[in-house]
Amino acid sequence: MASVSSQPQFRYTQPPSKVLHLRNLPWECTEEELIELGKPFGKVVNTKCNVGANRNQAFIEFADLNQAIAMISYYASSSEPAQVRGKTVYLQYSNRQEIVNNKTTADVAGNVLLVTIEGNDARLVSIDVLHLVFSAFGFVHKITTFEKTAGFQALVQFSDTETASAAKNALDSRSIPRYLLPENVGQCTLRITYSAHTDLSVKFQSHRSRDYTNPYLPVAPSAIDGNGQVAMVGLDGKKLEAESNVLLASIENMQYAVTLDVLHMVFSAFGPVQKIAMFDKNGGVQALIQFPDVQTAVVAKEALEGHCIYDGGFCKLHISYSRHTDLSIKVNNERSRDYTIQNPSMLNSQPSILGQQPAPMVSPTPPQYHGSQFPQAPNQHAGIQPPAGWGPPAPQSMGPQSIPMQPHNQPYMPPGPMPPQMGPGMSHGAPHTAAMPPYGR
């Protein structure tokens, strides 16, 4: 694209110099952008940004004169002009041979900090984590995050220069504390300089920008879910689920049959279960479990997420909130049940709406899937190990080949008497009677 400006892109009134004068730069052009522009021609050893009444001029100094000549010669013969952020930049030799007394905006103390987050997982650091880190030094007015050639960066605005300076001196070159980061995020180091900005412009509240002085600021459309509800953002930068009284449970590594009775016993440990509906989806088994209130569902989800129903890592639960609030159970059968119906004669009185289903297994051995899809389970009762903090364990019938438990997939053992037909990991001992503390993984 040729230059459309009436003024020439080059001026040859000055003899060659290692220092080039750049004009028509975009507003608040950064040192990083100038270095990126000169990098193909040589090493830029110094810069001076935001010069002139309109702050749209700058100087760059190369390590060698020939590098500066190469840049001028290239753009003089190229049909593509030098550009920064889409704006054509006009180049000429400077009458200086070096940049002296260079005091960039990064050296001038201000109330806004430019923070560069270094690390392989820098982009996973959420705006809420940054707010926690910097608010330790004073009230944070605004934060914006963005990606530049220098990496993942943020602008953090304080009320005054003194507070910003205290935060910069304390946090520059320090790592974000591990306990503030999700488990999957590695070490992230902060590199902090001053910004030329004094008041950030935040038009929407979102996962990329936040104005803590204006709670009535509209929420960005990208931060609103499909139901028109504002999606909250967690510490990992992802949208948090809207809580519900109905849970969606997906069952992984399903080596043994999971029946309605099994799910009812597992989830009713946290409160009365009103309804359950099981269905097949994406080649697996899922279930909707309805509690009378959201609080009970939240406790059950936090306690059971990622844990296994049976010993040995079998039938692992992955739980999320459902959009449903009241399940419609048309019939009571082996795939759906309404526990609010008090008449026991209603139970199993209707045929399955999903067609013929396998007959329920009532033998003392674990219900197993047969065929090539699932391997045969050991013909024994593997004793379930209750997690730490749940009180004294019930007597268990341990088989000689019981699989030892791993900390990350401890099976769940709810209080109350165990039905005699339960699968592996559900022993026939006495029920738990201890009070239920929070579930420990």
matplotlib code that plots the C-alpha trace (Angstrom):
import matplotlib.pyplot as plt

x = [0.0, 1.6, 1.5, -1.5, -0.2, 0.8, 4.0, 7.0, 7.8, 11.5, 13.5, 17.1, 18.0, 20.1, 23.2, 23.0, 22.9, 22.4, 19.4, 16.2, 13.3, 9.8, 6.7, 2.9, 3.0, -0.3, -1.2, 0.8, 3.1, 5.2, 8.9, 8.1, 6.3, 9.4, 11.8, 9.5, 9.6, 13.4, 14.2, 14.4, 17.3, 19.4, 19.7, 17.8, 19.8, 17.7, 14.4, 12.6, 8.8, 5.8, 7.8, 6.2, 3.0, 0.8, 3.0, 3.1, 6.9, 9.8, 13.5, 15.1, 18.9, 20.6, 23.8, 25.4, 25.1, 24.7, 21.6, 19.9, 20.8, 19.4, 16.0, 15.8, 16.9, 14.4, 11.4, 12.5, 12.4, 9.5, 5.9, 4.8, 5.5, 6.6, 3.5, 2.6, -1.0, -2.0, -0.7, 2.0, 5.1, 7.4, 11.2, 14.2, 17.7, 18.0, 20.5, 21.5, 24.2, 22.8, 19.9, 21.0, 19.2, 16.5, 13.8, 11.0, 7.5, 8.6, 10.9, 8.3, 6.3, 2.6, -0.6, -1.0, 1.3, 2.1, 2.4, 3.9, 3.2, 6.0, 5.5, 4.2, 0.8, 0.7, -2.5, -4.3, -3.8, -7.2, -8.0, -9.4, -6.0, -4.3, -6.8, -6.0, -2.3, -2.3, -5.2, -2.9, -1.2, -4.3, -7.6, -7.4, -9.6, -9.4, -7.6, -7.4, -5.6, -4.3, -1.8, 1.1, 4.4, 5.9, 3.5, 0.4, 0.1, -2.2, -2.7, -3.4, -4.7, -4.3, -5.7, -2.2, 1.4, 2.5, 0.4, 1.4, 5.1, 4.7, 3.1, 5.8, 8.7, 7.2, 6.1, 8.5, 10.3, 8.3, 6.2, 2.4, 1.8, 1.1, -2.1, -3.7, -3.3, -5.2, -3.3, -2.7, -1.0, 2.8, 4.9, 4.2, 6.5, 5.6, 7.6, 6.3, 7.0, 5.0, 2.5, 1.9, -1.8, -3.4, -7.1, -8.0, -11.1, -13.2, -16.5, -17.6, -17.1, -15.6, -13.0, -10.5, -11.4, -12.8, -13.8, -14.0, -15.3, -18.5, -20.6, -23.3, -21.1, -22.8, -21.5, -19.9, -22.1, -19.3, -19.7, -23.4, -24.5, -27.3, -30.0, -29.3, -27.7, -24.4, -21.7, -19.3, -15.6, -13.5, -9.9, -8.9, -10.5, -13.3, -17.0, -18.5, -21.6, -24.9, -25.9, -29.0, -30.9, -30.6, -27.2, -26.1, -23.9, -21.8, -20.3, -16.8, -15.1, -18.4, -17.2, -20.2, -23.9, -25.0, -28.7, -31.2, -30.9, -27.1, -27.4, -30.1, -28.0, -24.9, -26.6, -29.2, -26.3, -26.4, -30.1, -33.4, -33.3, -36.6, -36.2, -33.7, -33.7, -31.0, -30.3, -27.6, -25.7, -22.5, -21.8, -22.0, -24.5, -25.7, -28.2, -30.2, -30.6, -33.0, -32.7, -35.2, -32.9, -29.7, -27.7, -28.0, -27.0, -24.0, -22.7, -23.3, -21.5, -18.5, -18.2, -18.7, -17.1, -14.2, -14.8, -15.7, -18.7, -16.8, -13.4, -10.5, -11.5, -14.7, -17.7, -16.1, -18.5, -18.2, -20.9, -22.1, -25.2, -28.2, -30.4, -33.4, -35.1, -37.9, -37.6, -40.7, -41.0, -43.8, -43.3, -41.4, -39.2, -35.5, -34.4, -36.5, -38.0, -40.0, -39.3, -41.9, -44.6, -45.4, -47.4, -44.8, -47.1, -46.3, -42.6, -41.7, -45.3, -44.7, -42.7, -39.6, -40.0, -36.7, -37.9, -36.8, -34.0, -31.8, -33.4, -32.2, -29.6, -30.1, -27.3, -24.7, -22.0, -21.4, -23.7, -21.4, -21.6, -20.9, -19.4, -16.4, -17.1, -16.3, -13.9, -15.1, -14.9, -13.2, -15.7, -15.4, -16.4, -13.7, -13.9, -14.7, -12.4, -14.2, -12.3, -10.4, -12.7, -15.8, -15.5, -14.7, -15.2, -17.9, -16.9, -16.0, -15.7, -12.3, -11.5, -8.0, -7.5, -8.9, -7.5, -5.7, -7.2, -5.5, -5.9, -7.3, -10.1, -11.3, -14.7, -17.6, -19.3, -22.5, -23.9, -26.8, -27.4, -26.1, -28.5, -27.4, -27.2, -24.7, -21.7, -18.0, -16.9, -20.2, -19.7, -22.4, -21.1, -22.8, -23.9, -21.9, -23.4, -20.8, -21.7, -20.7, -17.8, -16.9, -15.7, -11.9, -10.3]
y = [0.0, 3.3, 6.3, 8.5, 11.5, 14.6, 15.0, 12.9, 9.8, 10.7, 13.9, 13.9, 17.3, 15.6, 13.5, 9.9, 9.2, 6.2, 8.1, 8.2, 10.7, 9.1, 11.2, 10.6, 7.8, 6.7, 8.2, 6.9, 4.8, 2.5, 1.7, -1.9, -0.9, 1.2, -1.6, -4.0, -1.6, -1.4, -5.0, -6.3, -3.9, -4.1, -3.7, -0.7, 0.5, 3.5, 5.2, 8.3, 8.1, 10.6, 13.6, 16.8, 18.7, 16.0, 13.2, 11.5, 11.7, 9.6, 8.8, 5.4, 4.8, 1.8, 0.3, 0.9, 3.6, 1.0, -0.4, 3.0, 3.5, 0.0, 1.0, 4.3, 2.7, -0.2, 2.0, 4.5, 1.8, -0.3, 0.2, -0.7, 2.2, 1.8, 1.4, 1.3, 0.2, 0.7, 4.3, 5.3, 6.5, 9.1, 8.6, 10.8, 11.0, 12.9, 15.7, 13.9, 11.2, 9.7, 10.0, 11.6, 12.2, 9.7, 9.6, 7.5, 7.3, 4.1, 6.2, 8.9, 7.9, 7.9, 6.4, 3.8, 0.8, -1.2, -4.9, -7.6, -11.1, -13.5, -17.3, -20.1, -19.7, -15.9, -15.7, -17.8, -15.2, -13.7, -10.1, -11.1, -12.5, -9.3, -7.3, -9.4, -8.9, -5.1, -4.3, -5.3, -1.9, 0.3, 0.7, -0.3, 1.9, 0.1, -2.8, -3.6, -6.6, -7.1, -8.9, -7.2, -8.2, -8.0, -10.6, -10.6, -7.2, -5.2, -1.6, -1.1, 2.2, 3.5, 6.7, 8.4, 8.0, 7.1, 4.0, 2.9, 3.4, 1.3, -1.5, -1.3, -1.4, -4.3, -6.5, -5.8, -9.0, -11.0, -14.1, -14.3, -16.4, -20.0, -20.2, -17.5, -19.5, -22.5, -25.8, -26.0, -22.6, -22.5, -19.7, -16.2, -13.3, -9.6, -7.0, -3.5, 0.0, 3.2, 4.0, 7.4, 7.0, 8.7, 7.6, 4.3, 4.2, 1.1, 0.9, -2.5, -4.9, -8.1, -10.7, -8.3, -5.0, -3.9, -0.6, -1.0, 2.6, 2.1, -0.9, 0.3, 0.0, -2.3, -5.8, -6.8, -9.0, -11.6, -11.9, -12.7, -16.3, -17.7, -17.2, -13.5, -13.9, -12.2, -14.9, -14.4, -15.0, -17.2, -17.0, -19.0, -16.5, -18.8, -18.2, -19.7, -21.9, -20.5, -22.5, -24.6, -27.1, -29.7, -31.4, -33.0, -36.0, -37.7, -41.1, -42.0, -45.4, -47.2, -50.7, -51.5, -50.7, -47.6, -47.7, -45.2, -46.7, -46.2, -42.6, -41.9, -43.3, -41.4, -38.0, -38.3, -38.2, -34.4, -33.8, -35.1, -36.1, -35.2, -36.7, -38.5, -39.1, -41.2, -41.2, -42.1, -39.3, -39.2, -42.8, -42.5, -42.4, -39.2, -38.3, -35.3, -35.2, -32.7, -31.3, -29.0, -26.1, -24.7, -24.8, -28.6, -29.1, -26.8, -28.9, -32.2, -30.9, -29.7, -32.9, -35.4, -33.8, -36.0, -38.8, -42.4, -44.4, -47.7, -48.6, -48.8, -45.6, -47.1, -44.9, -41.5, -38.6, -35.3, -32.9, -29.6, -27.5, -28.0, -25.3, -27.3, -26.4, -28.9, -32.3, -33.7, -37.3, -39.0, -42.5, -44.3, -47.0, -48.1, -44.9, -42.2, -41.7, -39.1, -39.6, -37.0, -39.5, -41.2, -44.1, -47.0, -48.9, -46.3, -47.3, -49.5, -49.6, -48.1, -49.5, -47.6, -44.8, -45.8, -49.3, -52.6, -52.2, -54.7, -56.4, -55.0, -57.1, -58.2, -60.7, -60.1, -59.8, -56.4, -55.7, -55.9, -55.0, -58.0, -58.2, -56.8, -53.2, -53.6, -56.1, -58.5, -57.1, -59.0, -61.4, -59.9, -57.0, -54.4, -52.5, -48.8, -46.4, -43.4, -40.1, -38.6, -36.5, -38.5, -40.2, -43.9, -46.3, -48.9, -52.6, -53.7, -57.0, -56.7, -59.1, -60.5, -58.5, -55.2, -52.3, -49.7, -46.2, -43.2, -39.8, -38.2, -40.7, -41.7, -43.3, -41.9, -43.7, -41.9, -42.4, -44.7, -48.4, -50.0, -51.9, -55.6, -55.5, -52.7, -53.1, -53.1, -50.7, -50.8, -53.0, -54.6, -53.1, -50.8, -47.4, -44.2, -42.3, -39.5, -35.9, -35.0, -32.5, -31.1, -33.6, -33.8, -34.9]
z = [0.0, -1.1, 1.1, 0.4, 2.4, 0.5, 2.6, 1.7, 3.8, 3.9, 4.3, 3.2, 4.7, 7.4, 6.9, 8.0, 11.7, 14.0, 15.4, 13.3, 13.7, 13.4, 12.8, 12.6, 15.2, 16.9, 20.2, 23.2, 21.0, 23.3, 23.4, 22.5, 19.3, 18.3, 19.0, 17.0, 14.0, 14.0, 14.9, 11.3, 10.5, 13.6, 17.3, 18.8, 21.7, 22.8, 22.2, 23.1, 22.9, 22.8, 21.7, 20.4, 21.3, 19.9, 21.4, 18.0, 17.4, 18.6, 18.1, 17.8, 18.0, 16.4, 17.5, 14.1, 11.5, 8.7, 10.4, 10.4, 6.7, 5.9, 7.5, 5.6, 2.3, 2.6, 3.1, 0.5, -2.1, -0.8, -1.9, 1.6, 4.0, 7.6, 9.8, 13.5, 14.3, 10.7, 10.5, 8.0, 9.9, 8.3, 8.7, 8.5, 9.9, 13.1, 13.6, 16.8, 16.8, 20.0, 22.3, 25.6, 28.8, 27.7, 30.3, 29.0, 30.5, 32.2, 34.4, 35.3, 38.4, 37.9, 39.4, 36.6, 36.4, 33.3, 34.4, 32.2, 33.3, 32.4, 32.3, 30.1, 31.6, 31.9, 29.8, 32.4, 35.1, 35.7, 36.3, 39.8, 40.7, 39.7, 41.7, 44.8, 44.4, 43.9, 46.3, 49.1, 48.7, 48.3, 46.5, 42.9, 40.7, 37.4, 35.6, 31.9, 30.4, 26.8, 24.7, 23.0, 21.4, 24.9, 26.1, 28.4, 30.0, 32.3, 33.3, 37.0, 38.2, 41.7, 43.2, 43.6, 42.6, 46.1, 46.3, 42.8, 43.6, 46.8, 44.8, 42.1, 44.5, 46.4, 43.4, 40.6, 39.6, 42.2, 41.4, 42.0, 45.2, 44.3, 46.4, 44.3, 41.0, 39.8, 40.1, 36.4, 36.2, 36.5, 38.0, 36.8, 37.4, 37.4, 35.5, 36.4, 35.0, 35.1, 32.4, 30.8, 31.4, 34.3, 34.0, 32.2, 30.0, 30.9, 29.0, 30.1, 33.0, 31.6, 32.2, 30.4, 32.0, 35.3, 36.9, 40.7, 41.2, 39.1, 40.1, 37.6, 34.6, 31.9, 31.5, 28.2, 26.1, 26.1, 29.8, 29.6, 29.3, 27.0, 29.7, 29.9, 33.3, 34.1, 34.1, 37.0, 36.4, 38.7, 39.7, 36.6, 34.3, 33.3, 33.7, 36.8, 36.5, 37.6, 40.7, 40.6, 42.8, 40.0, 39.3, 36.1, 36.9, 34.3, 35.1, 33.9, 33.8, 34.3, 35.0, 37.1, 36.7, 38.5, 39.3, 40.6, 44.0, 44.0, 42.9, 45.5, 48.3, 47.3, 46.9, 49.7, 52.1, 51.7, 51.9, 50.6, 46.9, 45.2, 41.7, 39.6, 35.8, 34.1, 30.4, 27.8, 26.1, 24.1, 24.6, 28.4, 31.3, 32.8, 35.5, 36.7, 40.5, 42.0, 45.5, 47.2, 47.4, 45.8, 49.0, 49.3, 45.7, 46.1, 49.1, 47.2, 44.1, 46.0, 48.0, 45.2, 42.1, 40.9, 43.4, 42.6, 43.7, 43.8, 45.0, 42.5, 40.6, 39.1, 38.2, 38.7, 39.1, 37.1, 38.3, 37.0, 37.5, 35.3, 33.9, 35.0, 38.3, 38.4, 36.6, 34.9, 35.9, 33.9, 35.2, 38.0, 36.6, 36.7, 34.8, 36.5, 39.9, 41.8, 45.4, 46.4, 45.6, 48.9, 47.6, 47.4, 45.0, 42.4, 42.3, 39.3, 38.3, 34.8, 31.9, 31.0, 28.6, 27.1, 26.1, 27.5, 30.1, 31.8, 34.7, 38.1, 39.7, 43.3, 43.7, 46.4, 43.8, 42.1, 39.2, 36.1, 32.5, 30.3, 26.8, 25.1, 26.0, 29.8, 31.4, 34.0, 37.6, 40.3, 41.9, 45.4, 47.5, 47.5, 50.8, 50.5, 52.4, 53.7, 53.3, 56.2, 58.4, 58.1, 61.4, 62.3, 59.3, 59.3, 59.5, 56.0, 54.2, 52.5, 49.7, 49.3, 46.1, 47.3, 45.3, 47.5, 47.4, 45.8, 47.3, 44.1, 43.6, 47.1, 46.8, 48.7, 51.5, 52.7, 56.1, 56.7, 56.2, 53.1, 50.8, 50.5, 46.7, 46.4, 44.1, 45.0, 47.6, 49.4, 52.4, 54.6, 57.8, 60.3, 59.1, 59.8, 62.6, 62.9, 61.9, 58.4, 58.2, 54.8, 52.3, 52.0, 48.8]

ax = plt.figure().add_subplot(projection="3d")
ax.plot(x, y, z, "-o")
ax.set_aspect("equal")
plt.show()
